[in-house]
Amino acid sequence: MCLLPKQTLACFVHHEVRDLAWAIGSPGLLPGLPMAPDDDWYAELLHAYWPRLLALDRQPALLQRHCAHCRRLGQYFETLWHFFLLDSPRFQVLGYNRQQVVAGKTLGAFDFLLWDSQHMRVEHWELSVKFYLITDTATPEDSALGINPCDRLRRKLDHMQQHQLRLSEQPVVRRALISEGLMPEHKRLILKGRLFYPQHTTLPERAPGTLGRWGHELPDAQFKAQHKLGWMTGGRATTERRDRKNYQDSEGNWYVRVEKEWNQ
């Protein structure tokens, strides 16, 4: 099991380095998803890259410039992985957000096409970071909603597994990739984030930091509202006024507050 406790992240001074470590080494959002790596795979990547993370924390300018344009959390998460893949000696980026346009029609886009020198093959990766509130603990995956309740975990999984990761199987796309030597031999679903359970319910057994709670009341004063780019590892308090906020306390516990009419 890949564990990335708060104490490990606390060794980093800079937000971007801490977030990069989390993006690489945190457990997957859900265990056992088809095409998703197991947590040991993430742990191996983090272990191999750890000396570089320490060096980046001493001299973070390169990483900070790479991420300076990011305003949205999903964009930031993807940009962190892009930096890692460009920086890692194991991988070579062959395509990044590569649009597949045929006869003027966009069929989709590859998040990453890359060469993995360890396995000596082209791979296709799709990435996402998501934060979902469980509304029915009896059926957590089917009842998971985003802070924007139009965002549903089941819908996101279906889109990534049935559409995005099958893009290379479309005949016209397959022919184009083969002609360029870019046909992937392996696919990976990189889905990270956090699941929030209703206040006062028992949390399931999961790795530290992968779970939180949600409710309609304001949390204790020790919880600080986090800027959207701080949702992965915290430490980015904000005074922005919103009905829906993600909070973290000094112990690394997470809490989301939503209004009572949030999912109606």
DRENNUDREN-341301 format. One record per atom (N, C-alpha, C): z, x, y; residue in three letters. Coordinates in pm, whole numbers, padded with zeros to 5 digits, always signed. Example, Ala and Ser with C-alpha at 12.3 -4.5 7.8 and 13.67 -1.06 7.14 Angstrom:
+00780+01319-00569Ala
+00780+01230-00450Ala
+00780+01320-00330Ala
+00708+01285-00225Ser
+00714+01367-00106Ser
+00787+01290+00003Ser
This chain:
+00000+00084-00119Met
+00000+00000+00000Met
+00000+00088+00124Met
-00088+00055+00216Cys
-00095+00129+00342Cys
+00009+00073+00439Cys
+00102+00157+00480Leu
+00205+00114+00574Leu
+00193+00195+00701Leu
+00201+00128+00814Leu
+00195+00196+00942Leu
+00311+00144+01027Leu
+00433+00192+01000Pro
+00550+00138+01070Pro
+00552+00175+01216Pro
+00632+00100+01291Lys
+00647+00124+01434Lys
+00687+00268+01461Lys
+00772+00326+01376Gln
+00819+00462+01399Gln
+00703+00562+01396Gln
+00602+00535+01311Thr
+00486+00623+01305Thr
+00405+00614+01432Thr
+00380+00493+01479Leu
+00301+00474+01600Leu
+00373+00527+01723Leu
+00506+00524+01719Ala
+00584+00565+01836Ala
+00568+00713+01869Ala
+00514+00790+01777Cys
+00497+00933+01805Cys
+00383+00959+01903Cys
+00301+00857+01929Phe
+00188+00875+02020Phe
+00224+00831+02161Phe
+00184+00912+02257Val
+00214+00885+02397Val
+00113+00786+02456Val
-00013+00799+02417His
-00120+00726+02483His
-00160+00601+02404His
-00180+00492+02479His
-00213+00364+02418His
-00335+00376+02327His
-00440+00441+02376Glu
-00565+00444+02302Glu
-00550+00517+02169Glu
-00470+00623+02166Val
-00449+00696+02041Val
-00367+00613+01944Val
-00264+00547+01995Arg
-00183+00459+01911Arg
-00267+00345+01854Arg
-00352+00287+01938Asp
-00437+00178+01891Asp
-00541+00227+01790Asp
-00591+00347+01810Leu
-00686+00404+01714Leu
-00620+00425+01579Leu
-00498+00478+01578Ala
-00425+00495+01452Ala
-00405+00361+01382Ala
-00371+00258+01459Trp
-00351+00125+01402Trp
-00482+00069+01347Trp
-00591+00083+01424Ala
-00720+00031+01380Ala
-00761+00091+01246Ala
-00736+00219+01228Ile
-00772+00286+01104Ile
-00674+00253+00992Ile
-00545+00268+01018Gly
-00448+00271+00911Gly
-00372+00145+00882Gly
-00382+00043+00966Ser
-00308-00080+00939Ser
-00367-00152+00818Ser
-00287-00231+00748Pro
-00338-00304+00633Pro
-00443-00407+00674Pro
-00527-00446+00578Gly
-00620-00554+00602Gly
-00546-00684+00629Gly
-00613-00775+00699Leu
-00549-00901+00736Leu
-00508-00981+00613Leu
-00592-00981+00511Leu
-00565-01055+00388Leu
-00594-00965+00268Leu
-00508-00964+00167Pro
-00533-00881+00050Pro
-00639-00943-00041Pro
-00715-00856-00107Gly
-00805-00901-00212Gly
-00931-00972-00168Gly
-00973-00955-00042Leu
-01097-01019+00001Leu
-01219-00949-00058Leu
-01319-01024-00103Pro
-01442-00961-00151Pro
-01505-00872-00044Pro
-01545-00754-00084Met
-01610-00654+00001Met
-01514-00584+00097Met
-01386-00622+00098Ala
-01289-00557+00186Ala
-01223-00441+00113Ala
-01205-00325+00179Pro
-01133-00214+00116Pro
-00988-00252+00088Pro
-00928-00186-00011Asp
-00785-00207-00029Asp
-00710-00119+00070Asp
-00580-00142+00082Asp
-00502-00072+00184Asp
-00491+00077+00157Asp
-00504+00118+00031Asp
-00501+00261+00001Asp
-00619+00334+00065Asp
-00732+00266+00073Trp
-00851+00326+00136Trp
-00824+00354+00284Trp
-00763+00257+00352Tyr
-00727+00279+00492Tyr
-00626+00393+00505Tyr
-00531+00398+00412Ala
-00430+00503+00417Ala
-00493+00641+00401Ala
-00592+00653+00314Glu
-00661+00781+00294Glu
-00734+00824+00420Glu
-00802+00728+00486Leu
-00871+00760+00611Leu
-00772+00809+00716Leu
-00660+00738+00728Leu
-00560+00775+00828Leu
-00500+00911+00798Leu
-00470+00938+00673His
-00411+01067+00636His
-00506+01182+00670His
-00634+01166+00639Ala
-00730+01273+00666Ala
-00749+01295+00816Ala
-00733+01188+00896Tyr
-00761+01197+01039Tyr
-00635+01226+01121Tyr
-00520+01229+01058Trp
-00394+01242+01131Trp
-00388+01365+01221Trp
-00427+01485+01175Pro
-00422+01601+01266Pro
-00508+01580+01391Pro
-00621+01513+01376Arg
-00708+01487+01490Arg
-00642+01388+01587Arg
-00571+01289+01534Leu
-00499+01196+01621Leu
-00394+01268+01705Leu
-00323+01360+01643Leu
-00223+01436+01718Leu
-00288+01520+01828Leu
-00405+01576+01798Ala
-00477+01654+01898Ala
-00528+01564+02011Ala
-00576+01445+01976Leu
-00622+01352+02079Leu
-00507+01307+02168Leu
-00388+01294+02113Asp
-00275+01253+02195Asp
-00238+01360+02296Asp
-00266+01486+02263Arg
-00243+01595+02359Arg
-00353+01599+02464Arg
-00477+01566+02424Gln
-00591+01567+02515Gln
-00673+01439+02494Gln
-00631+01329+02555Pro
-00690+01199+02525Pro
-00815+01162+02605Pro
-00860+01248+02695Ala
-00964+01209+02790Ala
-01092+01162+02721Ala
-01133+01228+02614Leu
-01256+01191+02545Leu
-01248+01049+02491Leu
-01137+01017+02425Leu
-01117+00882+02370Leu
-01104+00780+02483Leu
-01033+00814+02588Gln
-01014+00721+02698Gln
-01146+00688+02767Gln
-01233+00787+02784Arg
-01364+00760+02843Arg
-01447+00670+02752Arg
-01436+00692+02623His
-01513+00613+02527His
-01472+00466+02532His
-01347+00439+02564Cys
-01294+00302+02562Cys
-01284+00239+02701Cys
-01321+00313+02805Ala
-01294+00269+02942Ala
-01364+00138+02977Ala
-01475+00108+02913His
-01552-00012+02947His
-01497-00138+02883His
-01402-00126+02792Cys
-01358-00240+02711Cys
-01271-00335+02792Cys
-01305-00463+02784Arg
-01226-00567+02848Arg
-01180-00671+02747Arg
-01248-00683+02637Arg
-01213-00781+02534Arg
-01154-00710+02412Arg
-01064-00777+02343Leu
-00994-00714+02232Leu
-01089-00679+02118Leu
-01178-00772+02081Gly
-01271-00745+01973Gly
-01362-00627+02006Gly
-01407-00619+02129Gln
-01490-00508+02174Gln
-01412-00377+02166Gln
-01286-00381+02206Tyr
-01201-00262+02204Tyr
-01180-00213+02061Tyr
-01151-00304+01970Phe
-01132-00269+01829Phe
-01257-00203+01772Phe
-01371-00262+01798Glu
-01497-00206+01748Glu
-01526-00069+01809Glu
-01493-00054+01938Thr
-01517+00073+02008Thr
-01427+00183+01952Thr
-01303+00149+01915Leu
-01215+00248+01852Leu
-01274+00297+01720Leu
-01323+00204+01639Trp
-01386+00244+01513Trp
-01513+00326+01537Trp
-01589+00290+01639His
-01709+00367+01672His
-01671+00512+01704His
-01566+00529+01783Phe
-01520+00664+01815Phe
-01483+00740+01687Phe
-01406+00675+01602Phe
-01363+00739+01478Phe
-01482+00781+01393Phe
-01579+00694+01378Leu
-01695+00724+01293Leu
-01780+00835+01352Leu
-01791+00840+01485Leu
-01863+00950+01548Leu
-01789+01082+01535Leu
-01657+01074+01534Asp
-01571+01191+01538Asp
-01540+01247+01400Asp
-01548+01161+01297Ser
-01509+01202+01162Ser
-01619+01284+01096Ser
-01586+01395+01032Pro
-01689+01474+00962Pro
-01743+01405+00837Pro
-01674+01302+00790Arg
-01717+01233+00668Arg
-01835+01139+00693Arg
-01842+01080+00814Phe
-01938+00973+00838Phe
-02043+01014+00941Phe
-02161+00955+00928Gln
-02268+00969+01027Gln
-02315+00829+01063Gln
-02309+00794+01191Val
-02350+00663+01236Val
-02502+00658+01244Val
-02563+00569+01166Leu
-02708+00552+01164Leu
-02753+00434+01250Leu
-02664+00340+01270Gly
-02695+00225+01353Gly
-02567+00160+01399Gly
-02561+00124+01528Tyr
-02441+00063+01586Tyr
-02485-00061+01663Tyr
-02430-00178+01626Asn
-02475-00304+01684Asn
-02627-00313+01683Asn
-02683-00281+01568Arg
-02828-00275+01552Arg
-02885-00416+01533Arg
-02959-00462+01632Gln
-03021-00594+01627Gln
-03140-00593+01532Gln
-03153-00700+01456Gln
-03269-00717+01368Gln
-03355-00829+01426Gln
-03462-00788+01494Val
-03552-00882+01560Val
-03687-00878+01491Val
-03733-00991+01443Val
-03861-01001+01373Val
-03941-01113+01438Val
-04064-01079+01481Ala
-04153-01176+01545Ala
-04084-01248+01661Ala
-04006-01170+01737Gly
-03939-01225+01853Gly
-03814-01304+01823Gly
-03774-01312+01697Lys
-03655-01389+01658Lys
-03546-01294+01611Lys
-03427-01309+01668Thr
-03313-01227+01627Thr
-03250-01287+01502Thr
-03253-01211+01393Leu
-03200-01260+01266Leu
-03052-01227+01250Leu
-03004-01135+01330Gly
-02864-01092+01322Gly
-02851-00950+01370Gly
-02735-00892+01350Ala
-02710-00754+01391Ala
-02612-00689+01295Ala
-02631-00562+01271Phe
-02539-00483+01190Phe
-02435-00421+01283Phe
-02307-00443+01255Asp
-02205-00372+01332Asp
-02224-00222+01316Asp
-02226-00177+01190Phe
-02248-00036+01163Phe
-02334-00018+01038Phe
-02434+00067+01049Leu
-02499+00128+00934Leu
-02461+00275+00940Leu
-02410+00329+00831Leu
-02362+00467+00836Leu
-02383+00538+00703Leu
-02377+00668+00711Trp
-02385+00753+00593Trp
-02245+00802+00560Trp
-02201+00778+00437Asp
-02073+00825+00388Asp
-02099+00947+00302Asp
-02063+01065+00353Ser
-02093+01189+00282Ser
-02007+01208+00158Ser
-01894+01138+00151Gln
-01810+01148+00031Gln
-01876+01078-00087Gln
-01935+00961-00062His
-02001+00887-00169His
-02152+00907-00170His
-02204+00979-00069Met
-02347+01009-00060Met
-02431+00881-00063Met
-02403+00791+00032Arg
-02477+00666+00035Arg
-02472+00604+00175Arg
-02569+00517+00201Val
-02570+00437+00323Val
-02482+00314+00301Val
-02401+00282+00400Glu
-02314+00166+00391Glu
-02333+00076+00513Glu
-02306-00051+00495His
-02307-00151+00602His
-02165-00202+00620His
-02113-00188+00742Trp
-01978-00235+00773Trp
-01983-00345+00878Trp
-01901-00448+00858Glu
-01877-00550+00960Glu
-01728-00548+00994Glu
-01697-00551+01124Leu
-01561-00534+01171Leu
-01515-00656+01251Leu
-01386-00685+01242Ser
-01327-00787+01327Ser
-01176-00768+01330Ser
-01116-00801+01444Val
-00970-00803+01456Val
-00932-00943+01501Val
-00839-01006+01428Lys
-00807-01146+01451Lys
-00656-01169+01443Lys
-00612-01266+01522Phe
-00471-01304+01527Phe
-00463-01456+01509Phe
-00406-01496+01394Tyr
-00410-01638+01357Tyr
-00270-01695+01340Tyr
-00257-01821+01380Leu
-00132-01896+01365Leu
-00145-01988+01243Leu
-00052-01973+01149Ile
-00051-02056+01028Ile
+00013-02190+01062Ile
-00060-02298+01042Thr
-00007-02431+01076Thr
+00045-02505+00955Thr
+00011-02461+00834Asp
+00061-02523+00711Asp
+00092-02410+00613Asp
+00218-02382+00591Thr
+00256-02269+00507Thr
+00217-02289+00361Thr
+00187-02412+00320Ala
+00143-02437+00182Ala
+00000-02390+00161Ala
-00082-02390+00266Thr
-00222-02346+00257Thr
-00252-02254+00375Thr
-00194-02134+00375Pro
-00203-02050+00495Pro
-00345-02012+00536Pro
-00430-01975+00440Glu
-00564-01931+00477Glu
-00647-02045+00533Glu
-00629-02165+00480Asp
-00708-02279+00525Asp
-00653-02342+00652Asp
-00531-02309+00690Ser
-00470-02371+00809Ser
-00453-02272+00923Ser
-00513-02154+00912Ala
-00495-02050+01014Ala
-00590-02073+01131Ala
-00531-02087+01251Leu
-00607-02110+01373Leu
-00579-01997+01472Leu
-00679-01967+01554Gly
-00659-01871+01661Gly
-00583-01933+01776Gly
-00542-01849+01870Ile
-00479-01901+01990Ile
-00574-01998+02060Ile
-00703-01969+02052Asn
-00805-02070+02080Asn
-00828-02143+01948Asn
-00782-02267+01933Pro
-00784-02331+01801Pro
-00923-02357+01745Pro
-01027-02338+01826Cys
-01163-02349+01772Cys
-01194-02233+01678Cys
-01117-02125+01687Asp
-01133-02008+01601Asp
-01051-02030+01474Asp
-01119-02044+01362Arg
-01052-02072+01235Arg
-01079-01959+01136Arg
-00974-01918+01066Leu
-00986-01807+00971Leu
-01090-01836+00865Leu
-01088-01954+00805Arg
-01182-01986+00699Arg
-01326-01978+00749Arg
-01350-02029+00868Arg
-01485-02024+00925Arg
-01528-01880+00951Arg
-01435-01797+01002Lys
-01467-01657+01030Lys
-01501-01582+00901Lys
-01421-01603+00796Leu
-01449-01538+00669Leu
-01584-01579+00614Leu
-01614-01706+00617Asp
-01741-01754+00565Asp
-01857-01691+00640Asp
-01844-01680+00772His
-01953-01622+00852His
-01972-01474+00819His
-01862-01400+00808Met
-01874-01257+00780Met
-01928-01232+00640Met
-01878-01308+00542Gln
-01915-01283+00403Gln
-02052-01340+00366Gln
-02083-01458+00419Gln
-02205-01527+00378Gln
-02324-01499+00468Gln
-02299-01454+00590His
-02409-01430+00683His
-02418-01284+00725His
-02314-01234+00792Gln
-02323-01099+00848Gln
-02344-00992+00741Gln
-02266-00998+00634Leu
-02275-00894+00531Leu
-02391-00915+00436Leu
-02464-01023+00452Arg
-02583-01047+00370Arg
-02713-01028+00448Arg
-02701-00977+00569Leu
-02819-00961+00652Leu
-02925-00873+00585Leu
-02882-00768+00519Ser
-02978-00676+00456Ser
-03048-00738+00336Ser
-03001-00853+00288Glu
-03063-00919+00173Glu
-03181-01006+00212Glu
-03196-01035+00342Gln
-03313-01111+00386Gln
-03437-01026+00363Gln
-03540-01080+00297Pro
-03656-00998+00256Pro
-03719-00918+00369Pro
-03738-00980+00486Val
-03804-00908+00594Val
-03716-00795+00647Val
-03584-00818+00649Val
-03491-00713+00692Val
-03485-00603+00587Val
-03480-00641+00462Arg
-03475-00544+00353Arg
-03596-00450+00356Arg
-03713-00507+00377Arg
-03834-00423+00382Arg
-03828-00323+00497Arg
-03780-00370+00613Ala
-03770-00281+00729Ala
-03670-00169+00704Ala
-03557-00202+00645Leu
-03455-00100+00619Leu
-03503+00001+00516Leu
-03568-00046+00412Ile
-03619+00046+00309Ile
-03721+00142+00370Ile
-03808+00091+00457Ser
-03910+00177+00518Ser
-03848+00286+00604Ser
-03727+00261+00658Glu
-03659+00359+00743Glu
-03555+00441+00667Glu
-03540+00415+00538Gly
-03438+00484+00460Gly
-03297+00443+00495Gly
-03280+00317+00539Leu
-03149+00269+00586Leu
-03094+00155+00502Leu
-03153+00128+00387Met
-03104+00018+00305Met
-02965+00052+00251Met
-02863-00028+00286Pro
-02726+00005+00242Pro
-02708-00015+00092Pro
-02633+00077+00033Glu
-02596+00065-00108Glu
-02458+00002-00125Glu
-02384-00007-00016His
-02248-00059-00025His
-02214-00130+00106His
-02127-00233+00097Lys
-02087-00311+00213Lys
-01935-00313+00223Lys
-01886-00315+00347Arg
-01742-00320+00369Arg
-01708-00423+00477Arg
-01609-00503+00448Leu
-01554-00601+00542Leu
-01424-00544+00598Leu
-01428-00501+00723Ile
-01311-00443+00790Ile
-01249-00551+00876Ile
-01148-00619+00822Leu
-01083-00730+00893Leu
-00935-00698+00908Leu
-00894-00677+01032Lys
-00755-00644+01063Lys
-00697-00752+01155Lys
-00567-00744+01179Gly
-00504-00837+01271Gly
-00362-00870+01232Gly
-00321-00993+01261Arg
-00183-01034+01236Arg
-00180-01185+01212Arg
-00095-01228+01119Leu
-00075-01370+01090Leu
+00062-01412+01143Leu
+00065-01523+01213Phe
+00189-01575+01273Phe
+00229-01704+01201Phe
+00354-01707+01156Tyr
+00406-01823+01085Tyr
+00496-01905+01176Tyr
+00509-02036+01149Pro
+00592-02120+01236Pro
+00735-02067+01247Pro
+00791-02082+01365Gln
+00930-02041+01388Gln
+01022-02108+01286Gln
+01120-02031+01236His
+01224-02079+01144His
+01173-02100+01000His
+01053-02054+00970Thr
+01006-02057+00831Thr
+01022-01918+00771Thr
+01024-01911+00639Thr
+01039-01782+00571Thr
+00906-01709+00570Thr
+00909-01584+00610Leu
+00787-01504+00610Leu
+00758-01452+00469Leu
+00632-01448+00429Pro
+00597-01391+00299Pro
+00617-01240+00300Pro
+00613-01180+00183Glu
+00626-01035+00171Glu
+00494-00969+00209Glu
+00493-00900+00321Arg
+00375-00828+00365Arg
+00421-00699+00431Arg
+00327-00610+00454Ala
+00359-00484+00519Ala
+00415-00508+00659Ala
+00509-00424+00705Pro
+00567-00441+00838Pro
+00459-00444+00946Pro
+00477-00532+01043Gly
+00385-00539+01156Gly
+00265-00629+01135Gly
+00244-00678+01012Thr
+00127-00762+00986Thr
+00157-00910+01007Thr
+00284-00944+01028Leu
+00325-01083+01043Leu
+00405-01103+01172Leu
+00400-01225+01223Gly
+00481-01262+01337Gly
+00518-01409+01325Gly
+00574-01462+01432Arg
+00610-01603+01434Arg
+00548-01667+01558Arg
+00534-01799+01551Trp
+00486-01871+01667Trp
+00569-01997+01689Trp
+00570-02044+01814Gly
+00644-02165+01848Gly
+00606-02212+01986Gly
+00672-02319+02031His
+00642-02378+02161His
+00739-02334+02270His
+00850-02274+02229Glu
+00951-02234+02327Glu
+00928-02089+02372Glu
+00977-02058+02490Leu
+00974-01920+02536Leu
+01066-01836+02449Leu
+01028-01711+02417Pro
+01114-01626+02335Pro
+01230-01569+02418Pro
+01318-01498+02349Asp
+01428-01431+02417Asp
+01375-01331+02519Asp
+01460-01296+02614Ala
+01419-01207+02723Ala
+01377-01069+02673Ala
+01422-01030+02553Gln
+01384-00899+02501Gln
+01236-00893+02463Gln
+01172-01007+02447Phe
+01029-01012+02418Phe
+00950-01002+02549Phe
+00848-00916+02550Lys
+00764-00896+02667Lys
+00622-00943+02637Lys
+00567-01025+02728Ala
+00429-01071+02713Ala
+00336-00951+02718Ala
+00235-00950+02631Gln
+00145-00836+02619Gln
+00006-00868+02674Gln
-00049-00771+02744His
-00189-00776+02785His
-00275-00787+02660His
-00392-00851+02672Lys
-00475-00876+02553Lys
-00508-00747+02478Lys
-00532-00637+02549Leu
-00563-00511+02481Leu
-00439-00450+02416Leu
-00322-00509+02438Gly
-00199-00461+02375Gly
-00160-00538+02251Gly
-00243-00629+02207Trp
-00205-00713+02094Trp
-00199-00638+01961Trp
-00264-00523+01953Met
-00261-00449+01827Met
-00128-00376+01808Met
-00086-00298+01909Thr
+00034-00216+01893Thr
+00139-00240+02001Thr
+00109-00322+02101Gly
+00207-00351+02204Gly
+00215-00242+02309Gly
+00325-00249+02387Gly
+00347-00149+02490Gly
+00264-00167+02615Gly
+00203-00286+02631Arg
+00123-00313+02750Arg
+00168-00446+02811Arg
+00286-00446+02865Ala
+00343-00569+02921Ala
+00259-00620+03038Ala
+00255-00753+03052Thr
+00178-00815+03159Thr
+00259-00928+03221Thr
+00232-00955+03348Thr
+00295-01067+03417Thr
+00195-01182+03436Thr
+00081-01172+03373Glu
-00021-01277+03384Glu
+00036-01411+03336Glu
+00008-01516+03412Arg
+00062-01648+03381Arg
-00037-01725+03293Arg
+00007-01757+03170Arg
-00075-01835+03078Arg
+00016-01921+02991Arg
-00036-02034+02946Asp
+00041-02118+02855Asp
+00052-02054+02717Asp
-00051-01979+02677Arg
-00054-01918+02545Arg
-00042-01766+02560Arg
+00066-01712+02503Lys
+00091-01569+02519Lys
+00140-01508+02389Lys
+00113-01380+02376Asn
+00157-01300+02262Asn
+00265-01205+02313Asn
+00382-01208+02250Tyr
+00497-01129+02294Tyr
+00537-01029+02186Tyr
+00597-00918+02231Gln
+00653-00819+02140Gln
+00790-00776+02192Gln
+00885-00752+02100Asp
+01015-00700+02143Asp
+01023-00551+02112Asp
+01135-00490+02146Ser
+01151-00345+02131Ser
+01159-00302+01986Ser
+01182-00396+01895Glu
+01188-00364+01752Glu
+01053-00380+01683Glu
+00952-00418+01759Gly
+00819-00434+01701Gly
+00792-00572+01644Gly
+00881-00669+01672Asn
+00859-00807+01626Asn
+00765-00878+01722Asn
+00684-00969+01666Trp
+00582-01039+01744Trp
+00608-01189+01745Trp
+00575-01252+01859Tyr
+00591-01396+01873Tyr
+00481-01449+01964Tyr
+00416-01556+01922Val
+00316-01623+02004Val
+00371-01757+02050Val
+00361-01782+02178Arg
+00399-01912+02232Arg
+00274-01990+02269Arg
+00268-02113+02222Val
+00157-02203+02260Val
+00217-02336+02306Val
+00142-02407+02387Glu
+00189-02537+02434Glu
+00186-02638+02320Glu
+00260-02747+02333Lys
+00273-02843+02224Lys
+00140-02910+02191Lys
+00051-02920+02287Glu
-00079-02985+02264Glu
-00185-02884+02221Glu
-00144-02762+02188Trp
-00235-02650+02164Trp
-00347-02683+02065Trp
-00317-02742+01951Asn
-00418-02760+01847Asn
-00462-02906+01833Asn
-00444-02983+01938Gln
-00482-03125+01931Gln
-00614-03151+02003Gln
